[in-house]
Amino acid sequence: MVQSSTAFIGMDVHKDSIDVAIADAREARHFGRVGGDAAAVDRVVRKLRSVHRRALFVYEAGPCGFWLYRRLRAQGLECMVVSPSKTPRNDTAILAELEHWRWRPVVEALQEPRGVQVLHAVRIVAELGDFNRFESPRKLMAYLGLIPSENSSGARRLQGAITKAGNSSARRAFVEAAHAYAHPARLSWVIARRQTRLSKNVCDIAWQAQLRLCARFRRLAARRVPRNKVIVAVARELCGFAWAIARDVKPAA
């Protein structure tokens, strides 16, 4: 089998399972969910090494410890464990590894909205691919399972919790990012630095998102809406703004 070049392997590690996504020079795709035990990890590593000349593994530090890092390094593989704080140094290192990935421009643009860090953006693009396949923000929200469930009968219409009937990994990325809107809108130095590489339209969309979502967070919190519901409501709108940004940016040829 002919091996391809570098592949970026993102892993979302849980207690009993690991979600694996792959981004290489051709495309980003969800590889699948594997068991969380050592044997399952070894099997997926063998499969990935058979088709990729170089594989860089990245996952976020969490309660599952560093056994996965040690196991991958023992096999001579490159692996980064990224702090949940997502420091700029780690962001730069990851983006450097994505230098030749055709979706890198979209990853960079998706980091302009407040709260969306590099791992969020990579996960979103790896899971969703081309945003143009979604005709509207509403279609994307439904795909991510962020729209309310509904139980209607005649003129009676009841809405319940979100459906969660979609891509859970990308949904979690938006939900995690939504926490940042609990604070007043402001242009941080990190966002200002990113703006030097992005179009005015992308920057304008991101600023509109920040003004609207910070205000919405405060309004819902003032009404004493439970915090988890506030976060989901903000995440739902955030994915709409991300849809507009991603469609404004073209991937590299």
Secondary structure as GFF3:
##gff-version 3
##sequence-region A 1 253
A	DSSP	beta_strand	4	13	.	.	.	ID=ss1
A	DSSP	beta_strand	17	23	.	.	.	ID=ss2
A	DSSP	beta_strand	28	35	.	.	.	ID=ss3
A	DSSP	alpha_helix	38	51	.	.	.	ID=ss4
A	DSSP	beta_strand	52	60	.	.	.	ID=ss5
A	DSSP	alpha_helix	67	74	.	.	.	ID=ss6
A	DSSP	beta_strand	78	82	.	.	.	ID=ss7
A	DSSP	alpha_helix	88	97	.	.	.	ID=ss8
A	DSSP	alpha_helix	104	110	.	.	.	ID=ss9
A	DSSP	alpha_helix	118	128	.	.	.	ID=ss10
A	DSSP	three_ten_helix	131	133	.	.	.	ID=ss11
A	DSSP	alpha_helix	137	143	.	.	.	ID=ss12
A	DSSP	beta_strand	148	153	.	.	.	ID=ss13
A	DSSP	beta_strand	156	162	.	.	.	ID=ss14
A	DSSP	alpha_helix	168	178	.	.	.	ID=ss15
A	DSSP	three_ten_helix	179	182	.	.	.	ID=ss16
A	DSSP	alpha_helix	189	195	.	.	.	ID=ss17
A	DSSP	alpha_helix	200	222	.	.	.	ID=ss18
A	DSSP	alpha_helix	227	248	.	.	.	ID=ss19
###
